[in-house]
Amino acid sequence: MKRVAVIYGGWSSERDVSLTSGKQMANAARSAGYDVVGIDAGRDLATQLTDAEPDVVLNGLHGPWGEDGCVQGALEVLGLPYSHSGVLASALAMDKLKSKAVFREAGIPIAEDKQVTRAEAAAAHPLKPPYVIKPVAEGSSFGVLIVREGANGPAKELTGPNWRYGDHLMAEEFIPGRELTVAVLGDRALAVTEITTLRDYYDFDAKYEAGGSQHVIPADLPAH
């Protein structure tokens, strides 16, 4: 019987979400008949995995270190097959500025953006309001701030004591509209899903709290 290690938890801002994901992944793997060992990833992850002796690793980590190519590189060094994208794809996808550079090169229309430090974004509007401030390499909408049209100054949260999302940020033009997403399975695009929420935007609570959002499948879209 193959042994599957499910890695989850970790130390990123998305730890709590990862704990839930990992539990569900482990349950699914056990239901499929695999020998499953769950690992709450620590800084000694390489030792944890070596001790577990898995045949394959299911990556249930979220956010920095888990989705940005770091753990993928460690798994490559250990010679362990793993789920999800590889080192380069993970690193590009997690870095908003670098991924947008790839999209731009491919001719995909993208929102106007500007790379800024936290100090710069706090000192003056980096773009004409309305605009959005985003940490370059966080997930689950952590650290996202919307500066509305007519705002007297930059977002005050940037200089507040609770800011913990680093100093490397992206200012991006605010584009109002509907939240539509399409999953791709292999080379097949699945149904278009519309996500609606009563919150200001699709933030962490809208994503993960019960009743925080609704998913409409398929989305109500014109045929052409």
C-alpha positions in Angstrom: 0.0 0.0 0.0 1.3 3.4 -0.9 2.1 5.8 1.9 0.8 9.4 1.3 2.1 12.3 3.4 -0.3 15.2 3.6 1.5 18.4 4.6 -0.5 21.2 6.0 -0.6 24.0 8.6 2.8 25.6 8.4 3.5 29.1 9.6 2.1 31.4 7.0 -0.8 33.9 7.4 -3.1 31.1 5.9 -2.3 28.5 8.5 -5.9 28.1 9.7 -7.2 27.5 6.1 -4.4 25.0 5.5 -5.3 23.0 8.6 -8.8 22.6 7.2 -7.6 21.7 3.7 -5.1 19.2 5.0 -7.7 17.4 7.1 -10.0 17.1 4.2 -7.2 15.9 1.9 -6.1 13.3 4.4 -9.7 12.0 4.8 -10.1 11.7 1.1 -6.8 9.9 0.7 -7.7 7.4 3.5 -11.1 6.9 1.9 -9.3 6.0 -1.3 -7.4 3.3 0.6 -4.0 4.9 1.0 -1.8 4.7 4.1 -1.9 8.4 5.2 0.3 10.3 7.5 -0.5 13.9 8.3 2.3 16.4 8.9 1.9 19.8 10.4 4.8 21.4 8.5 7.5 23.0 10.6 10.9 24.5 9.8 12.2 21.0 10.0 9.9 19.7 7.3 12.7 17.8 5.5 13.3 15.8 8.7 9.5 15.3 9.2 9.2 13.9 5.7 12.3 11.7 5.9 11.0 10.2 9.1 7.6 9.6 7.6 9.0 7.8 4.5 6.1 8.6 2.1 5.8 7.5 -1.5 4.1 10.7 -2.5 3.3 14.0 -0.9 0.0 15.9 -1.1 0.6 19.6 -0.5 -2.1 21.2 1.6 0.0 24.2 2.5 -1.4 27.7 1.7 0.3 31.0 1.2 4.1 31.8 1.4 6.5 28.9 1.7 3.7 26.5 0.8 2.5 27.8 -2.6 5.4 30.0 -3.7 7.9 27.3 -4.8 9.8 27.0 -1.5 8.4 23.7 -0.3 8.3 22.5 -3.9 12.0 23.0 -4.1 12.6 21.1 -0.9 10.5 18.2 -2.2 12.5 18.2 -5.4 15.7 18.0 -3.4 14.3 15.1 -1.4 13.2 13.3 -4.5 9.6 13.0 -3.4 6.7 13.2 -6.0 4.2 15.8 -5.0 0.8 17.3 -6.0 0.1 20.6 -7.6 2.4 22.9 -9.6 6.2 22.8 -9.7 8.8 25.3 -8.5 8.7 27.8 -11.3 5.0 27.8 -11.8 4.4 28.1 -8.1 6.9 31.0 -7.7 5.4 32.9 -10.6 1.8 32.4 -9.6 2.4 33.6 -6.0 4.2 36.8 -7.1 1.6 39.2 -8.4 4.0 41.4 -10.2 6.0 38.6 -11.9 2.8 36.8 -12.9 1.4 40.0 -14.4 4.6 40.5 -16.4 4.1 37.0 -17.9 0.5 37.8 -18.7 1.5 41.2 -20.3 4.1 39.5 -22.5 1.4 37.0 -23.6 -0.8 39.9 -24.7 -3.4 39.4 -22.0 -5.2 42.7 -20.9 -4.3 43.5 -17.3 -5.0 46.2 -14.8 -2.6 49.1 -14.5 -0.2 48.5 -11.6 2.7 50.0 -9.8 5.3 48.4 -7.5 5.6 50.4 -4.3 7.0 50.0 -0.8 4.7 50.2 2.2 6.3 53.6 3.1 5.7 55.0 -0.4 2.1 53.8 -0.4 1.5 55.3 3.0 3.0 58.7 2.1 1.0 59.5 -1.0 -1.4 58.0 -3.5 0.6 55.8 -5.8 -2.2 55.9 -8.3 -5.2 58.1 -8.8 -8.1 56.8 -6.6 -9.9 54.4 -6.7 -7.1 51.9 -6.5 -6.2 48.7 -4.6 -3.2 48.0 -2.5 -2.1 44.3 -2.4 0.9 42.6 -0.8 3.0 41.1 -3.7 3.1 37.6 -2.3 0.1 36.9 0.0 -3.0 34.9 -0.7 -6.6 34.7 0.5 -6.9 38.5 0.1 -4.8 39.2 3.2 -3.6 42.8 3.3 -5.8 43.9 0.5 -6.9 47.5 0.9 -9.3 49.5 -1.4 -8.8 53.2 -1.6 -12.0 54.7 -2.8 -12.5 57.6 -5.1 -12.4 60.9 -3.1 -10.2 59.5 -0.4 -8.3 62.2 1.4 -5.2 60.1 1.7 -3.6 56.6 1.5 -5.0 53.7 3.6 -4.2 54.3 7.3 -3.9 50.6 7.8 -0.5 50.7 6.2 1.0 52.4 9.2 -1.0 50.7 11.8 0.4 48.3 14.4 -1.5 45.3 13.0 0.1 45.4 9.6 2.0 42.1 9.1 2.1 41.6 5.3 5.5 43.0 4.5 6.9 46.1 2.8 6.7 44.9 -0.9 3.3 46.0 -2.3 1.5 46.5 -5.5 -0.9 49.4 -6.3 -3.4 48.4 -8.9 -6.3 50.3 -10.6 -9.7 49.5 -9.1 -11.9 47.8 -11.7 -15.5 47.3 -10.6 -17.4 44.4 -11.9 -18.5 40.8 -11.4 -16.3 38.1 -9.8 -16.1 35.3 -12.4 -13.8 32.3 -12.2 -13.1 29.3 -14.4 -11.3 26.2 -13.2 -9.2 24.2 -15.7 -8.9 20.4 -15.4 -6.1 19.2 -17.6 -6.7 20.9 -20.9 -10.5 21.3 -20.3 -12.1 24.5 -19.1 -14.9 23.8 -16.7 -18.1 25.9 -16.1 -17.9 29.6 -15.4 -18.7 30.3 -11.8 -19.9 33.7 -10.5 -19.0 34.5 -6.9 -21.2 37.1 -5.0 -20.8 38.5 -1.6 -22.5 41.1 0.6 -19.1 42.2 1.9 -17.1 45.1 0.3 -15.2 42.6 -1.8 -14.3 38.9 -1.9 -12.1 39.0 1.3 -10.9 36.3 3.6 -14.3 36.0 5.5 -16.2 36.0 2.3 -14.0 33.1 1.1 -14.1 30.9 4.1 -16.9 31.9 6.6 -20.2 30.1 6.3 -22.6 32.3 4.3 -19.8 34.7 3.3 -20.4 34.2 -0.4 -22.5 32.5 -2.9 -21.3 30.5 -5.9 -23.6 30.6 -9.0 -22.8 27.7 -11.4 -23.1 28.2 -14.3 -22.8 32.0 -14.2 -25.6 33.9 -15.9 -23.8 35.1 -18.9 -24.8 35.9 -22.5 -24.1 33.2 -25.0 -21.8 35.5 -27.1 
